[in-house]
Amino acid sequence: MFKAIKKKMKDQRGLTLVELLAVVVILGIVSAIAVPSIGGIINKTKDDAKVAEALQIINAAKLSHASNSSFTSWKHTKAATDGATVGELSDMVENVKTDSAGYTVTYSTADKTYSIKGHPGVGVVKDISSYDASTNTTVATEADLLGFTGN
């Protein structure tokens, strides 16, 4: 009985070196294709998050305008030199981190549109409709942000 088992064990063959090498090459090819794709997906997700945050800030400005229609411009933190028509959004968008310059949301009474400048989400959108020459910054309207497709 032991001889039969020993004979069967000798007839068993494992992976050859060539088969193992083929598997390693195939895995290398698959990883070479997958890694750049995953990196692109991560970058696209970050861009989408920036645009979504800019839209959230505009929506907070809309809520502020609904409660006090004298405001036509909003900043994250209102400075002492800002006029009476400038509102503060820091309480409405607590989790938004800003740099020292911050962002500014403006409501245009002429065409009833909201726009934002100084936010990273503005730099993500390729098709920007306006530019503020006085501050040398790009301005994105709500329509620009809503039309962002992440190309």
N, C-alpha and C positions, 0 to 999 in steps of 0.2 A: 504494500500500500504506500509506503514511504517512497519507494522507487518511482511509482507512478506520479506522485506529487512532485518529486524532484525533476522528473522528465518534463512535466508540464511547465515548471518554473524555468527550466532552461530554454524552452521554446518561446517563452514570453520575451518580447522585445520592447524597449523603451523608445523615447524620442531619439532620433539621430541628431547629430550636430547640425546637419543641413536643415532639417525641419525646424529646429530651434532658431537657427539663424533667419529662416524665412519669416517666422513669427515676429522676431525682433524688428526686422526690416519693415514689415507691414505696420506694426505699432508705431514705428518712427514716422512713416508716411502719414498715418492718420493724425498723429499729434502735430506734425508740421502744418497740416491743414487746419486743425481745430484751434490751436492756440491763438493765431491772429484773429480768427473769427470771434472768439470769446472776448478778446481785448476790444474789438470794435463794438460789441454789444455793451460792454461796461461803459465805454465812453458815450455811447448814444443814450444810455440810461442816465448818466450824469447830466447831459445836456437837457434831456426831458425834465429832470428834476429842477434845474435852474429856471426853465421857462414856466413850469408849474408854480414855482415860488413867486415869480414875477406876477403871474396872474392872480395869485392869492393876495399879493400886496395891492394890486389894482382893485380887487373885490373889497378889501378892507377900506380903501379910499372911497369906494362907492357907498359903503355902510356909513362912513364918517360924513360924507356929503349928504346922505339921506337924513342924518340926525342934525346936521348943522350946515345949511346950504351956503353960508358965507365963506366956507373954505373952498378954494379952487386949486390949492396946491398942498401937498403933504410931504413930510419928511419922516424918517424913522424917529429921530429925536429933534424936537423943535429948538432952535437956538434963540437966544434972547433978542437977537437982531432981526429975526423973521417977523414979518408983518402980521396983521390980524387975519389975513386971508390964508395963512399957512397953518395947517393942522399937523398933529403928531400921531403917528401910527404905532408907536412902540408897544402900547397896551393891547392893540388888536392883533399884532403879529409878533408875539413874544419870542418865538423860537427862531426868528430870522436873524442871522448874524450879519452885521455890516462892518465895512471898514470905516476908517475915519471920515471919508467923504460921504458915505451913505448913498442913498438913492432919493430921487424926487419923483413924485407922481403929480401930474398936472391934469386938470379938467378943463377942456376947452368949451366955453359956453357957446361959441359960434357954431361948431359942428357936433357938440355934445359927445365928445370922445375923451377917453382917458389915455394918457401916455406915461411912460416911465423911462427915466434915464439914470445912469449910475449904478445899475444892477447887473450882475454877471449874466443874467438871462437875456439881456439886450444884445450882448456880444455873440450869443449863440445863433440868433435869428439872422439869416442871410439877406432876406428881402426886406430891408428897413425902408419905411416910407419917408422918414424925416431926419433932419440933422440940426442940432442946435449949435450955430456958429459962435454964439456968445460964450459958451462954455466949452466949445470944442468936443462935444460928446454926441454920440448917436442916441436917438430917441426912438423907442418902439411903442407903437400904439397897441391897444388891446387887440385890434384886428390882426396886427402883425404877429403877436404872440399866439393867438388862436389859430392862425394859419401855418404855424410852424409844423413841419412834417419830419424834421430830423434828417434831412438829406445829407 
